[in-house]
């Protein structure tokens, strides 16, 4: 099986299982309300963003959980290859 076909099968299986949806929802939750929602709806200006950034200070550093996501993807690769 070529790499593109394998990747498509893995992506399909991951999408069908919804395995990344929870992570994506948490990662971008800041765009559901407040300034994030205004940015997404294009209802703010650079001046307003600057003011918000200066008032808010440094953002909280949170893990993107890259290693966890890589392991999930690798496990799906292994499972799809086994099933082939």
Biopython code that builds the backbone (N, CA, C, O; Angstrom):
import numpy as np
from Bio.PDB.StructureBuilder import StructureBuilder

atoms = [
    (1, "UNK", "N", (0.863, -1.169, 0.000)),
    (1, "UNK", "CA", (0.000, 0.000, 0.000)),
    (1, "UNK", "C", (0.908, 1.230, 0.000)),
    (1, "UNK", "O", (1.874, 1.290, 0.761)),
    (2, "UNK", "N", (0.604, 2.195, -0.839)),
    (2, "UNK", "CA", (1.457, 3.379, -0.859)),
    (2, "UNK", "C", (1.137, 4.292, 0.325)),
    (2, "UNK", "O", (0.111, 4.141, 0.989)),
    (3, "UNK", "N", (2.030, 5.230, 0.568)),
    (3, "UNK", "CA", (1.935, 6.096, 1.750)),
    (3, "UNK", "C", (0.665, 6.939, 1.760)),
    (3, "UNK", "O", (0.066, 7.148, 2.815)),
    (4, "UNK", "N", (0.253, 7.422, 0.593)),
    (4, "UNK", "CA", (-0.948, 8.261, 0.539)),
    (4, "UNK", "C", (-2.210, 7.464, 0.877)),
    (4, "UNK", "O", (-3.083, 7.947, 1.599)),
    (5, "UNK", "N", (-2.295, 6.263, 0.359)),
    (5, "UNK", "CA", (-3.458, 5.420, 0.650)),
    (5, "UNK", "C", (-3.498, 5.055, 2.132)),
    (5, "UNK", "O", (-4.560, 5.065, 2.753)),
    (6, "UNK", "N", (-2.340, 4.734, 2.689)),
    (6, "UNK", "CA", (-2.269, 4.411, 4.113)),
    (6, "UNK", "C", (-2.678, 5.616, 4.958)),
    (6, "UNK", "O", (-3.453, 5.484, 5.905)),
    (7, "UNK", "N", (-2.156, 6.779, 4.613)),
    (7, "UNK", "CA", (-2.496, 7.999, 5.357)),
    (7, "UNK", "C", (-3.989, 8.293, 5.283)),
    (7, "UNK", "O", (-4.589, 8.712, 6.273)),
    (8, "UNK", "N", (-4.587, 8.078, 4.129)),
    (8, "UNK", "CA", (-6.024, 8.302, 3.976)),
    (8, "UNK", "C", (-6.821, 7.346, 4.860)),
    (8, "UNK", "O", (-7.792, 7.751, 5.499)),
    (9, "UNK", "N", (-6.415, 6.091, 4.895)),
    (9, "UNK", "CA", (-7.114, 5.120, 5.738)),
    (9, "UNK", "C", (-6.972, 5.465, 7.218)),
    (9, "UNK", "O", (-7.930, 5.348, 7.981)),
    (10, "UNK", "N", (-5.780, 5.889, 7.621)),
    (10, "UNK", "CA", (-5.558, 6.278, 9.019)),
    (10, "UNK", "C", (-6.394, 7.505, 9.359)),
    (10, "UNK", "O", (-7.056, 7.542, 10.397)),
    (11, "UNK", "N", (-6.365, 8.504, 8.490)),
    (11, "UNK", "CA", (-7.137, 9.731, 8.734)),
    (11, "UNK", "C", (-8.631, 9.433, 8.802)),
    (11, "UNK", "O", (-9.338, 9.982, 9.648)),
    (12, "UNK", "N", (-9.108, 8.573, 7.922)),
    (12, "UNK", "CA", (-10.529, 8.201, 7.935)),
    (12, "UNK", "C", (-10.899, 7.539, 9.259)),
    (12, "UNK", "O", (-11.916, 7.872, 9.867)),
    (13, "UNK", "N", (-10.069, 6.606, 9.695)),
    (13, "UNK", "CA", (-10.349, 5.882, 10.942)),
    (13, "UNK", "C", (-10.323, 6.832, 12.142)),
    (13, "UNK", "O", (-11.171, 6.741, 13.030)),
    (14, "UNK", "N", (-9.354, 7.735, 12.161)),
    (14, "UNK", "CA", (-9.260, 8.692, 13.269)),
    (14, "UNK", "C", (-10.460, 9.632, 13.276)),
    (14, "UNK", "O", (-10.993, 9.956, 14.337)),
    (15, "UNK", "N", (-10.881, 10.066, 12.104)),
    (15, "UNK", "CA", (-12.049, 10.949, 11.999)),
    (15, "UNK", "C", (-13.310, 10.213, 12.440)),
    (15, "UNK", "O", (-14.128, 10.759, 13.181)),
    (16, "UNK", "N", (-13.460, 8.992, 11.988)),
    (16, "UNK", "CA", (-14.642, 8.205, 12.345)),
    (16, "UNK", "C", (-14.709, 7.946, 13.847)),
    (16, "UNK", "O", (-15.793, 7.945, 14.431)),
    (17, "UNK", "N", (-13.558, 7.728, 14.471)),
    (17, "UNK", "CA", (-13.507, 7.472, 15.913)),
    (17, "UNK", "C", (-13.587, 8.752, 16.740)),
    (17, "UNK", "O", (-13.829, 8.695, 17.945)),
    (18, "UNK", "N", (-13.386, 9.906, 16.103)),
    (18, "UNK", "CA", (-13.428, 11.179, 16.821)),
    (18, "UNK", "C", (-12.300, 11.339, 17.822)),
    (18, "UNK", "O", (-12.433, 12.069, 18.804)),
    (19, "UNK", "N", (-11.198, 10.663, 17.576)),
    (19, "UNK", "CA", (-10.111, 10.607, 18.549)),
    (19, "UNK", "C", (-9.448, 11.959, 18.811)),
    (19, "UNK", "O", (-8.950, 12.190, 19.913)),
    (20, "UNK", "N", (-9.430, 12.841, 17.843)),
    (20, "UNK", "CA", (-8.775, 14.139, 18.026)),
    (20, "UNK", "C", (-9.748, 15.261, 18.374)),
    (20, "UNK", "O", (-9.315, 16.350, 18.752)),
    (21, "UNK", "N", (-11.035, 15.022, 18.256)),
    (21, "UNK", "CA", (-12.011, 16.094, 18.424)),
    (21, "UNK", "C", (-11.953, 16.730, 19.808)),
    (21, "UNK", "O", (-12.029, 17.953, 19.926)),
    (22, "UNK", "N", (-11.821, 15.923, 20.852)),
    (22, "UNK", "CA", (-11.759, 16.455, 22.214)),
    (22, "UNK", "C", (-10.526, 17.340, 22.385)),
    (22, "UNK", "O", (-10.602, 18.416, 22.979)),
    (23, "UNK", "N", (-9.392, 16.880, 21.862)),
    (23, "UNK", "CA", (-8.160, 17.670, 21.956)),
    (23, "UNK", "C", (-8.301, 18.995, 21.209)),
    (23, "UNK", "O", (-7.906, 20.043, 21.719)),
    (24, "UNK", "N", (-8.855, 18.949, 20.017)),
    (24, "UNK", "CA", (-9.029, 20.163, 19.217)),
    (24, "UNK", "C", (-9.974, 21.130, 19.918)),
    (24, "UNK", "O", (-9.720, 22.334, 19.953)),
    (25, "UNK", "N", (-11.055, 20.610, 20.472)),
    (25, "UNK", "CA", (-12.016, 21.466, 21.183)),
    (25, "UNK", "C", (-11.368, 22.168, 22.368)),
    (25, "UNK", "O", (-11.586, 23.361, 22.581)),
    (26, "UNK", "N", (-10.569, 21.429, 23.145)),
    (26, "UNK", "CA", (-9.883, 22.028, 24.296)),
    (26, "UNK", "C", (-8.830, 23.036, 23.848)),
    (26, "UNK", "O", (-8.701, 24.109, 24.437)),
    (27, "UNK", "N", (-8.081, 22.691, 22.807)),
    (27, "UNK", "CA", (-6.982, 23.536, 22.343)),
    (27, "UNK", "C", (-7.488, 24.904, 21.887)),
    (27, "UNK", "O", (-6.840, 25.918, 22.145)),
    (28, "UNK", "N", (-8.626, 24.941, 21.220)),
    (28, "UNK", "CA", (-9.136, 26.190, 20.656)),
    (28, "UNK", "C", (-10.360, 26.723, 21.392)),
    (28, "UNK", "O", (-11.118, 27.513, 20.829)),
    (29, "UNK", "N", (-10.567, 26.305, 22.643)),
    (29, "UNK", "CA", (-11.722, 26.739, 23.436)),
    (29, "UNK", "C", (-11.731, 28.248, 23.644)),
    (29, "UNK", "O", (-12.799, 28.834, 23.820)),
    (30, "UNK", "N", (-10.581, 28.880, 23.627)),
    (30, "UNK", "CA", (-10.501, 30.325, 23.813)),
    (30, "UNK", "C", (-11.178, 31.122, 22.708)),
    (30, "UNK", "O", (-11.437, 32.315, 22.870)),
    (31, "UNK", "N", (-11.463, 30.479, 21.598)),
    (31, "UNK", "CA", (-12.129, 31.167, 20.490)),
    (31, "UNK", "C", (-13.652, 31.057, 20.570)),
    (31, "UNK", "O", (-14.361, 31.537, 19.687)),
    (32, "UNK", "N", (-14.145, 30.425, 21.627)),
    (32, "UNK", "CA", (-15.596, 30.273, 21.783)),
    (32, "UNK", "C", (-16.246, 31.478, 22.453)),
    (32, "UNK", "O", (-17.455, 31.672, 22.331)),
    (33, "UNK", "N", (-15.461, 32.288, 23.157)),
    (33, "UNK", "CA", (-16.029, 33.438, 23.869)),
    (33, "UNK", "C", (-14.977, 34.533, 24.015)),
    (33, "UNK", "O", (-13.802, 34.333, 23.707)),
    (34, "UNK", "N", (-15.418, 35.677, 24.484)),
    (34, "UNK", "CA", (-14.507, 36.781, 24.762)),
    (34, "UNK", "C", (-13.769, 37.282, 23.532)),
    (34, "UNK", "O", (-14.316, 37.329, 22.430)),
    (35, "UNK", "N", (-12.510, 37.655, 23.749)),
    (35, "UNK", "CA", (-11.691, 38.215, 22.674)),
    (35, "UNK", "C", (-11.477, 37.202, 21.551)),
    (35, "UNK", "O", (-11.445, 37.572, 20.377)),
    (36, "UNK", "N", (-11.331, 35.933, 21.907)),
    (36, "UNK", "CA", (-11.149, 34.901, 20.885)),
    (36, "UNK", "C", (-12.307, 34.850, 19.907)),
    (36, "UNK", "O", (-12.101, 34.712, 18.701)),
    (37, "UNK", "N", (-13.525, 34.959, 20.422)),
    (37, "UNK", "CA", (-14.710, 34.957, 19.552)),
    (37, "UNK", "C", (-14.731, 36.202, 18.671)),
    (37, "UNK", "O", (-15.115, 36.138, 17.503)),
    (38, "UNK", "N", (-14.316, 37.335, 19.239)),
    (38, "UNK", "CA", (-14.276, 38.566, 18.439)),
    (38, "UNK", "C", (-13.249, 38.448, 17.310)),
    (38, "UNK", "O", (-13.488, 38.915, 16.197)),
    (39, "UNK", "N", (-12.119, 37.830, 17.600)),
    (39, "UNK", "CA", (-11.092, 37.630, 16.573)),
    (39, "UNK", "C", (-11.648, 36.745, 15.463)),
    (39, "UNK", "O", (-11.521, 37.061, 14.280)),
    (40, "UNK", "N", (-12.259, 35.643, 15.854)),
    (40, "UNK", "CA", (-12.786, 34.699, 14.872)),
    (40, "UNK", "C", (-13.862, 35.323, 13.990)),
    (40, "UNK", "O", (-13.967, 34.998, 12.807)),
    (41, "UNK", "N", (-14.659, 36.219, 14.566)),
    (41, "UNK", "CA", (-15.734, 36.873, 13.811)),
    (41, "UNK", "C", (-15.269, 38.156, 13.121)),
    (41, "UNK", "O", (-16.061, 38.863, 12.498)),
    (42, "UNK", "N", (-13.969, 38.444, 13.244)),
    (42, "UNK", "CA", (-13.375, 39.652, 12.638)),
    (42, "UNK", "C", (-14.063, 40.922, 13.130)),
    (42, "UNK", "O", (-14.365, 41.823, 12.348)),
    (43, "UNK", "N", (-14.306, 40.976, 14.437)),
    (43, "UNK", "CA", (-14.988, 42.115, 15.040)),
    (43, "UNK", "C", (-14.062, 42.912, 15.958)),
    (43, "UNK", "O", (-14.531, 43.543, 16.906)),
    (44, "UNK", "N", (-12.776, 42.891, 15.694)),
    (44, "UNK", "CA", (-11.823, 43.614, 16.526)),
    (44, "UNK", "C", (-10.770, 44.270, 15.644)),
    (44, "UNK", "O", (-10.669, 43.981, 14.452)),
    (45, "UNK", "N", (-9.997, 45.150, 16.245)),
    (45, "UNK", "CA", (-8.940, 45.852, 15.503)),
    (45, "UNK", "C", (-7.591, 45.548, 16.151)),
    (45, "UNK", "O", (-7.526, 45.006, 17.254)),
    (46, "UNK", "N", (-6.524, 45.904, 15.453)),
    (46, "UNK", "CA", (-5.191, 45.721, 16.021)),
    (46, "UNK", "C", (-5.016, 46.554, 17.283)),
    (46, "UNK", "O", (-4.372, 46.111, 18.234)),
    (47, "UNK", "N", (-5.579, 47.744, 17.299)),
    (47, "UNK", "CA", (-5.477, 48.601, 18.486)),
    (47, "UNK", "C", (-6.164, 47.941, 19.683)),
    (47, "UNK", "O", (-5.637, 47.961, 20.794)),
    (48, "UNK", "N", (-7.337, 47.362, 19.452)),
    (48, "UNK", "CA", (-8.052, 46.687, 20.535)),
    (48, "UNK", "C", (-7.296, 45.440, 20.996)),
    (48, "UNK", "O", (-7.254, 45.140, 22.189)),
    (49, "UNK", "N", (-6.703, 44.721, 20.054)),
    (49, "UNK", "CA", (-5.914, 43.543, 20.406)),
    (49, "UNK", "C", (-4.681, 43.929, 21.217)),
    (49, "UNK", "O", (-4.318, 43.246, 22.174)),
    (50, "UNK", "N", (-4.043, 45.030, 20.827)),
    (50, "UNK", "CA", (-2.879, 45.506, 21.575)),
    (50, "UNK", "C", (-3.275, 45.853, 23.007)),
    (50, "UNK", "O", (-2.592, 45.464, 23.954)),
    (51, "UNK", "N", (-4.363, 46.573, 23.161)),
    (51, "UNK", "CA", (-4.848, 46.957, 24.490)),
    (51, "UNK", "C", (-5.148, 45.707, 25.327)),
    (51, "UNK", "O", (-4.784, 45.630, 26.500)),
    (52, "UNK", "N", (-5.806, 44.748, 24.714)),
    (52, "UNK", "CA", (-6.144, 43.500, 25.409)),
    (52, "UNK", "C", (-4.870, 42.768, 25.842)),
    (52, "UNK", "O", (-4.786, 42.283, 26.971)),
    (53, "UNK", "N", (-3.888, 42.687, 24.953)),
    (53, "UNK", "CA", (-2.638, 41.992, 25.268)),
    (53, "UNK", "C", (-1.893, 42.678, 26.406)),
    (53, "UNK", "O", (-1.353, 42.012, 27.289)),
    (54, "UNK", "N", (-1.862, 44.001, 26.388)),
    (54, "UNK", "CA", (-1.167, 44.739, 27.444)),
    (54, "UNK", "C", (-1.868, 44.577, 28.789)),
    (54, "UNK", "O", (-1.207, 44.499, 29.824)),
    (55, "UNK", "N", (-3.180, 44.528, 28.785)),
    (55, "UNK", "CA", (-3.940, 44.366, 30.030)),
    (55, "UNK", "C", (-3.873, 42.934, 30.556)),
    (55, "UNK", "O", (-3.876, 42.711, 31.767)),
    (56, "UNK", "N", (-3.814, 41.983, 29.658)),
    (56, "UNK", "CA", (-3.861, 40.573, 30.057)),
    (56, "UNK", "C", (-2.521, 40.044, 30.543)),
    (56, "UNK", "O", (-2.479, 39.103, 31.336)),
    (57, "UNK", "N", (-1.435, 40.632, 30.082)),
    (57, "UNK", "CA", (-0.118, 40.132, 30.464)),
    (57, "UNK", "C", (0.234, 38.850, 29.726)),
    (57, "UNK", "O", (-0.361, 38.513, 28.702)),
    (58, "UNK", "N", (1.213, 38.150, 30.273)),
    (58, "UNK", "CA", (1.690, 36.925, 29.636)),
    (58, "UNK", "C", (0.633, 35.826, 29.726)),
    (58, "UNK", "O", (0.000, 35.652, 30.767)),
    (59, "UNK", "N", (0.445, 35.090, 28.636)),
    (59, "UNK", "CA", (-0.533, 33.996, 28.672)),
    (59, "UNK", "C", (-0.002, 32.818, 29.491)),
    (59, "UNK", "O", (1.206, 32.650, 29.656)),
    (60, "UNK", "N", (-0.921, 32.020, 29.992)),
    (60, "UNK", "CA", (-0.559, 30.804, 30.720)),
    (60, "UNK", "C", (0.027, 29.805, 29.729)),
    (60, "UNK", "O", (-0.539, 29.574, 28.661)),
    (61, "UNK", "N", (1.144, 29.226, 30.083)),
    (61, "UNK", "CA", (1.776, 28.239, 29.207)),
    (61, "UNK", "C", (1.127, 26.883, 29.465)),
    (61, "UNK", "O", (1.112, 26.386, 30.592)),
    (62, "UNK", "N", (0.593, 26.296, 28.398)),
    (62, "UNK", "CA", (-0.048, 24.986, 28.486)),
    (62, "UNK", "C", (0.589, 24.047, 27.482)),
    (62, "UNK", "O", (1.007, 24.465, 26.403)),
    (63, "UNK", "N", (0.659, 22.801, 27.838)),
    (63, "UNK", "CA", (1.222, 21.797, 26.948)),
    (63, "UNK", "C", (0.312, 21.582, 25.744)),
    (63, "UNK", "O", (-0.910, 21.522, 25.878)),
    (64, "UNK", "N", (0.917, 21.468, 24.579)),
    (64, "UNK", "CA", (0.164, 21.120, 23.380)),
    (64, "UNK", "C", (-0.033, 19.618, 23.256)),
    (64, "UNK", "O", (-0.723, 19.148, 22.352)),
    (65, "UNK", "N", (0.577, 18.866, 24.171)),
    (65, "UNK", "CA", (0.485, 17.407, 24.226)),
    (65, "UNK", "C", (0.911, 16.753, 22.919)),
    (65, "UNK", "O", (0.291, 15.795, 22.458)),
    (66, "UNK", "N", (1.980, 17.284, 22.329)),
    (66, "UNK", "CA", (2.453, 16.779, 21.046)),
    (66, "UNK", "C", (2.822, 15.299, 21.114)),
    (66, "UNK", "O", (2.449, 14.522, 20.234)),
    (67, "UNK", "N", (3.557, 14.907, 22.159)),
    (67, "UNK", "CA", (3.984, 13.514, 22.255)),
    (67, "UNK", "C", (2.783, 12.573, 22.359)),
    (67, "UNK", "O", (2.779, 11.499, 21.758)),
    (68, "UNK", "N", (1.777, 12.974, 23.113)),
    (68, "UNK", "CA", (0.566, 12.158, 23.251)),
    (68, "UNK", "C", (-0.119, 11.992, 21.896)),
    (68, "UNK", "O", (-0.538, 10.892, 21.537)),
    (69, "UNK", "N", (-0.228, 13.085, 21.151)),
    (69, "UNK", "CA", (-0.872, 13.023, 19.835)),
    (69, "UNK", "C", (-0.062, 12.183, 18.858)),
    (69, "UNK", "O", (-0.631, 11.440, 18.058)),
    (70, "UNK", "N", (1.264, 12.296, 18.918)),
    (70, "UNK", "CA", (2.110, 11.468, 18.053)),
    (70, "UNK", "C", (1.902, 9.991, 18.358)),
    (70, "UNK", "O", (1.841, 9.169, 17.444)),
    (71, "UNK", "N", (1.793, 9.651, 19.644)),
    (71, "UNK", "CA", (1.554, 8.257, 20.026)),
    (71, "UNK", "C", (0.196, 7.760, 19.544)),
    (71, "UNK", "O", (0.069, 6.614, 19.111)),
    (72, "UNK", "N", (-0.808, 8.610, 19.617)),
    (72, "UNK", "CA", (-2.141, 8.227, 19.125)),
    (72, "UNK", "C", (-2.084, 7.949, 17.626)),
    (72, "UNK", "O", (-2.612, 6.942, 17.156)),
    (73, "UNK", "N", (-1.445, 8.842, 16.882)),
    (73, "UNK", "CA", (-1.334, 8.665, 15.428)),
    (73, "UNK", "C", (-0.545, 7.400, 15.104)),
    (73, "UNK", "O", (-0.937, 6.631, 14.227)),
    (74, "UNK", "N", (0.565, 7.183, 15.810)),
    (74, "UNK", "CA", (1.365, 5.978, 15.573)),
    (74, "UNK", "C", (0.573, 4.712, 15.861)),
    (74, "UNK", "O", (0.696, 3.726, 15.133)),
    (75, "UNK", "N", (-0.237, 4.727, 16.913)),
    (75, "UNK", "CA", (-1.044, 3.552, 17.232)),
    (75, "UNK", "C", (-2.070, 3.282, 16.128)),
    (75, "UNK", "O", (-2.320, 2.130, 15.772)),
    (76, "UNK", "N", (-2.655, 4.342, 15.597)),
    (76, "UNK", "CA", (-3.591, 4.162, 14.480)),
    (76, "UNK", "C", (-2.868, 3.617, 13.253)),
    (76, "UNK", "O", (-3.409, 2.767, 12.546)),
    (77, "UNK", "N", (-1.655, 4.092, 12.993)),
    (77, "UNK", "CA", (-0.871, 3.563, 11.869)),
    (77, "UNK", "C", (-0.656, 2.062, 12.030)),
    (77, "UNK", "O", (-0.878, 1.288, 11.100)),
    (78, "UNK", "N", (-0.224, 1.666, 13.213)),
    (78, "UNK", "CA", (0.035, 0.250, 13.474)),
    (78, "UNK", "C", (-1.239, -0.568, 13.286)),
    (78, "UNK", "O", (-1.213, -1.621, 12.649)),
    (79, "UNK", "N", (-2.342, -0.093, 13.834)),
    (79, "UNK", "CA", (-3.601, -0.838, 13.734)),
    (79, "UNK", "C", (-4.097, -0.955, 12.294)),
    (79, "UNK", "O", (-4.597, -2.007, 11.897)),
    (80, "UNK", "N", (-3.965, 0.108, 11.515)),
    (80, "UNK", "CA", (-4.409, 0.063, 10.115)),
    (80, "UNK", "C", (-3.507, -0.859, 9.302)),
    (80, "UNK", "O", (-3.987, -1.597, 8.442)),
    (81, "UNK", "N", (-2.209, -0.820, 9.568)),
    (81, "UNK", "CA", (-1.287, -1.710, 8.850)),
    (81, "UNK", "C", (-1.594, -3.167, 9.190)),
    (81, "UNK", "O", (-1.602, -4.022, 8.304)),
    (82, "UNK", "N", (-1.846, -3.453, 10.470)),
    (82, "UNK", "CA", (-2.186, -4.824, 10.882)),
    (82, "UNK", "C", (-3.457, -5.315, 10.191)),
    (82, "UNK", "O", (-3.553, -6.481, 9.807)),
    (83, "UNK", "N", (-4.424, -4.422, 10.037)),
    (83, "UNK", "CA", (-5.710, -4.797, 9.441)),
    (83, "UNK", "C", (-5.624, -4.979, 7.929)),
    (83, "UNK", "O", (-6.528, -5.556, 7.324)),
    (84, "UNK", "N", (-4.550, -4.496, 7.316)),
    (84, "UNK", "CA", (-4.418, -4.565, 5.845)),
    (84, "UNK", "C", (-4.034, -5.946, 5.370)),
    (84, "UNK", "O", (-3.885, -6.166, 4.168)),
]
sb = StructureBuilder()
sb.init_structure("model")
sb.init_model(0)
sb.init_chain("A")
sb.init_seg("    ")
for serial, (resi, resn, name, xyz) in enumerate(atoms, 1):
    if name == "N":
        sb.init_residue(resn, " ", resi, " ")
    sb.init_atom(name, np.array(xyz, "f"), 0.0, 1.0, " ", f" {name:<3s}", serial, name[0])
structure = sb.get_structure()
